[in-house]
Amino acid sequence: MLVLHGSNGSPFVARVRMQAYAKGLEIELRPAALGTPEFQRLNPIGKMPVLEHDGFVLPESLVICEYLEDAFPTPSLLGALPQERAQVRLICRTVDLYCSGLLLLLWAAADPRLKLNIAEEREKLDKGLNALESFLSADGFAASDMLTLADCVLAPWLFYGAMLTKQGDDALTRRPKLARYMEFAGHQELVRKIWGEMDESYRAFMTKWRAQQQAASAT
Ligand SMILES: N[C@@H](CCC(=O)N[C@@H](CS)C(=O)NCC(=O)O)C(=O)O
């Protein structure tokens, strides 16, 4: 039995969900009790997602995705050739290592109390986006002509990327391959399903967060 601790609004959770859908795996989603000793025992890093597979516990989304590829190799979301598999992993790691500042920038826009060197973060993100633009496929899916883990990582990240665009930021739209992929992703049924789940979870999270902020400022 596969259980994923986390919530759909997290792009790190959503990538595993998207992979599971694409592979036809049934995976039960359970809320992650972040900050509790129980959750800390599951994941000493304290972050979601955490996978449980028949008693085997595994944190860190990309490690989870690779594990699911090893445990359930068919259909493969990595590709057959070493070069294809490397290209998929390159896109996944570029998003994680060099583009995750996007989430920080969005959070800083929502919560002015977050002290962030915006210019510095922006410069780092631009470098990451330049790399992503260079590694991304010019047509079709992110890494090749089939859906791979690169799409499972990139598409949920773009759910938040689209928010930057809505704020009038052209970071994605001025990069032709990223803009092309954004359009392409929006037409994929699986991506729309994942974005729908993310949207519902994100809205619920923001409603709760705003209510907490109001309650805190009233006291
Ligand atoms: N490198 C981690 C990142 C996971 C992550 O940042 N998760 C966030 C939710 S989007 C989280 O659990 N944050 C809670 C916290 O930091 O306390 C992964 O890939 O799983």
The ligand as an SDF file (V2000), in Angstrom:
LIG
                    3D

 20 19  0  0  0  0  0  0  0  0999 V2000
   13.3430   19.1630   -0.7660 N   0  0  0  0  0  0  0  0  0  0  0  0
   12.0220   18.8690   -0.2530 C   0  0  0  0  0  0  0  0  0  0  0  0
   11.2300   20.1580   -0.1650 C   0  0  0  0  0  0  0  0  0  0  0  0
    9.8540   19.9170    0.4180 C   0  0  0  0  0  0  0  0  0  0  0  0
    9.2190   21.2070    0.9420 C   0  0  0  0  0  0  0  0  0  0  0  0
    9.8270   22.2980    0.9380 O   0  0  0  0  0  0  0  0  0  0  0  0
    7.9760   21.0810    1.4270 N   0  0  0  0  0  0  0  0  0  0  0  0
    7.3140   22.2000    2.0430 C   0  0  0  0  0  0  0  0  0  0  0  0
    5.8850   22.3460    1.4880 C   0  0  0  0  0  0  0  0  0  0  0  0
    5.9020   23.0080   -0.1290 S   0  0  0  0  0  0  0  0  0  0  0  0
    7.1730   21.9290    3.5350 C   0  0  0  0  0  0  0  0  0  0  0  0
    6.9080   20.8210    3.9510 O   0  0  0  0  0  0  0  0  0  0  0  0
    7.3410   22.9740    4.3450 N   0  0  0  0  0  0  0  0  0  0  0  0
    7.1040   22.8760    5.7470 C   0  0  0  0  0  0  0  0  0  0  0  0
    8.2150   23.4000    6.5760 C   0  0  0  0  0  0  0  0  0  0  0  0
    9.2740   23.7510    6.0180 O   0  0  0  0  0  0  0  0  0  0  0  0
    8.0300   23.4620    7.7960 O   0  0  0  0  0  0  0  0  0  0  0  0
   11.3440   17.8420   -1.1530 C   0  0  0  0  0  0  0  0  0  0  0  0
   11.6550   17.8270   -2.3470 O   0  0  0  0  0  0  0  0  0  0  0  0
   10.5580   17.0330   -0.6610 O   0  0  0  0  0  0  0  0  0  0  0  0
  1  2  1  0
  2  3  1  0
  2 18  1  0
  3  4  1  0
  4  5  1  0
  5  6  2  0
  5  7  1  0
  7  8  1  0
  8  9  1  0
  8 11  1  0
  9 10  1  0
 11 12  2  0
 11 13  1  0
 13 14  1  0
 14 15  1  0
 15 16  2  0
 15 17  1  0
 18 19  2  0
 18 20  1  0
M  END
$$$$
